[in-house]
């Protein structure tokens, strides 16, 4: 049975609706994970460190898609809730074409400047050259990668989360197969990993364009659209929190890499990269739920269905708080086998990474509520509150703790930094959720 935004959501129906989004995030993130596995085990530790060093820059560009997708889908779903289907499609089309144009311009600029940027990260010699090769190949398809993030949100608004999952699965499978062929069979090394990832991103970003531009049975369709400066500004402002979240992750990753390069050299960067790969699997639960549930909240808010909005609020709090505790327990129990996938060939790297991940996993307890709270306020059209929560948890608090905790706890302070930042951010989330309750009547 097709689940619609206007439905009443029980726990079972809600989990069914958001599950494709969770799987979608995992599939979208599988590019880096699969590249990391093959490069670490078949190419070498230096190329593996190069991926981890340059990936935050590439993901930072991808945040443009998150911003336009999440901010725009909130506007489109609210417009649909008001019964203005044609206007919603016009907004949708305009935002997609803007994302494509903006992504193309920025990708070309970074392609030219990637060498001096990588030098500023502290790379030199072989590490520098590997970063440039991997980065430039992926920058050639960056517009498709940005569109992939844009469509993640709009597929849900179109009530087609299952189709999006199928497309992302196809992209992930293609990436994995090509990684094996290009790296293991053809011995193309790091360039092969980049080409495999590029192919997956093209599938994930371009196939949805062909789906939406043709006649389809969803609630959205791509067409020519006039430029709406006000709507674009509102979408960018509304989605700025999601951009801040993902951009901050990239900035903080660069900072962590810099600190770890000084403290432990390439092994420190490699260990942090492995933790980030494993973290993606756990983070997908929180981010996927947030992306999947936001259009539902936006629709009921736009339609004035306050009882259903209250229903979504209460169930989301229970699910995210519970998921955080469960994710922490799973992380502690599976730390060794998960890290072994990437570092089983190096005992020293293995030991360093397992210890770091077990400390890092404390952050999962608070992370789910914080991620959802930010997305919830985006769905309500309050981009300011959403951005404050995101900005605090992913940048301000993390930058503070990464400079303070290592002075007190040494290397352990680096691994505990994210957990400390999430705990501080949880206080901010609670203040806003309680303070805005009467205003939005949830």
Buried (B, 14 or more C-beta within 10 A) or exposed (E): EEBEBBBEBEEEEBBBBBBBBBBBBBBBBBBBBBBBBBBBBBBBBBBBBBBBBBBBBBBBBBBBBBBBBBBBBBBBBBBBBBEBEEBBBBBBBBBBBBBBEBBEEBBBEBBEEBBEBBEEBBBEEEBBBBBBBBBBBBBBBBBBBBBBBBBBBBBBBBBBBBBBBBBBBBBBBBBBBBBBBBBBEEEBBBBBBBBBBBBBBBBBBBBBBEBBEEEBEBBBBBEEBEEBEEBBEBBBBBBBBBBBBBBBBBBBBBBBBBBBBEEBEBBBBBBBBBBBBBBBBBBBBBBBBBBBBBBBBBBBBBBEBEEBBBBBBEBBBEBBBEBBEBBBEBBEEBBEEBBBBBBBEBEEBBEBBBBBBBBBBBBBBBBBBBBBBBBBBBBBBBBEBBBBBBBBBBBBBBBBBBEEBBEEBEBBBBBBBBBBBBBBBBEBBEEBBEEBEEEBEB
